[in-house]
Amino acid sequence: MFGHMAQKGLKVKTEVSHFDMIVVGAGFAGLYQLHKARNAGLKVKVLEAGEGVGGTWFWNQYPGARCDVESLDYSYSFSKELEQEWDWSERYATQPEILRYLNHVADRFELRKDIHLGARVAAARFDDITHRWILTTGAGEVYEAQYLVMATGGLSAPQRPTLANLDAFAGAWYHSAQWPKAGVDFSGKKVGLIGTGSSGVQMAPLIAEQAAQLTVFQRTANFSVPAENTLIDAATLRQAKANYPQRRAIALESYGGSNLPANPRTAKEMTAEERIAEMEFRWRGAGGGHRMQRVFADVMTDTATNKLVSDFVRSKIRETVRDPRVAELLCPKEDLPFGAKRLCVDSNYYETFNRDNVELVDLVADPLVAATERGLRTVERDHELDVIVFATGFDAMTGALLAIDIRGMHGQSLRDKWANGPTTYLGMSMAGFPNLFIITGPGSPSVLTNVVHSIEAHVDWTMALIERARKDGVVRIEATQQAENAWVEECAHAATTTLYAKANSWYWGANIPGKPRVFLAYVGGAPAYRKILESVAVNQYQGFKLSALKRR
Ligand code: NAP
């Protein structure tokens, strides 16, 4: 079939490829979406901007990159065979291992034949007459499908602050999420690292080991907890595999969709000794990581409980870092509740500041001014550097979606619709944008959970809806404006009942100048969210308008 495209005043024929579903992105979400939709009999094409599958794990190849959700949880549960045949080697797998896993998934389920790599989608337009989506890639290819699934990821649009004079810097610079595939050799180099979020705390210890000098430029001290990473030995792996059903069942019922035992008691229900014991146990004994975020039932809702945990972590930082001045700078300030900015999980981050070749620059006292030919200038001094690393995060949850010119009914632009912040129904669907689904979009638990779990939940749910629609002859599925408004209100209200409200975090879009301040995820937790999805489905997909329209 051929469409027509005006080019330089001439009508030229452009080949249009037709599908039942186009999926944008070949990370965890896109791969599973393809598998699931293809098994349901749909003709699917995945368009992926990268030259390989893997999404986040394809791009973020910086030193020390690993997932801080345990791999036995941060892995697909849809295939029991896959669970049994894949051997995770570490509790928290490294980026290369996760990328190998995703490549294995792509091969094992023969996904590659339906994935177009190096295809960056530039625009997507809903056709009001055919009820189908028309996509154009940067290279000018045109695709057309009934369903459009955005599997573009919540943390995939890198954010680099405007730094005056960067062009004049004679050395090399890198962003954590656009890391060169050949790697970077820091040997003998003076390295400046800007950013101390999850990416920065993971890479600092490794860069420090290799580089001649590491200068860490910190604006806000955030809380980081020890990963307590370990290798998984054969016996442990065998047992874990035998217990997978139980493990997944626990994850299903946990707030964050992983196997983290939550303390059901509030701090007030425990004695002072019990509280200390619980925190110590979770800091090291119980395995570290995000367990600390579940240390008390009220840690994210009660200011006094949160301060207890904050003080505990600050005491650990002071115990670890030998120079008291540096330790104080690394201690998060009193106005930042523990966990309100995304908790960092590290291996030897604070210990790194005991090295002779590591310096911490406090950008609050001495702000960054500009790059220079030989490094970075802060108000008080010049820092001589060979390499600058930006670990400055992402335009979270909306950045990748708004990078594409998405237009729904009557040509309405998503950029306009979201001018005051993202609005969705259930974090996956939008009024005015029929047949479009976002996997783990704004307004879903997504980034507050084990995202693989949330991805599977979204893909399964949307596919059940699509299959039902296909059976009933429905050609158009759209969220009602009323349902969307109610969900937006529910998400906003839920966020303000927690201490997440107290931090200027990327959860609120606060890291992007001018971004509307809207809490970008649903804080009610994965189980509560799942029950909402179940209830919507049972109630004839309440909040959706399903139209069995005939094509004109
Ligand atoms: P991030 O958490 O947003 O951290 C960005 C860091 O850069 C912050 O310290 C921020 O300081 C700093 N920064 C930003 N702009 C700056 C500027 N103009 N001047 C100085 N400093 C600036 O980004 P991230 O570390 O890449 O992590 C993002 C998210 O990705 C994480 O929260 C997590 O969800 C996910 N992630 C997960 C893992 C994992 O599983 N282990 C690893 C990496 C990332 P301020 O705080 O002052 O803004």
Residues whose N, C-alpha, C, O or C-beta is under 5 A from the ligand:
A	BS01	NAP	R66 C67 D68 V69 L155 P161 I194 G195 T196 G197 S198 S199 G200 R219 T220 R342 A391 T392 G393 F394 W506
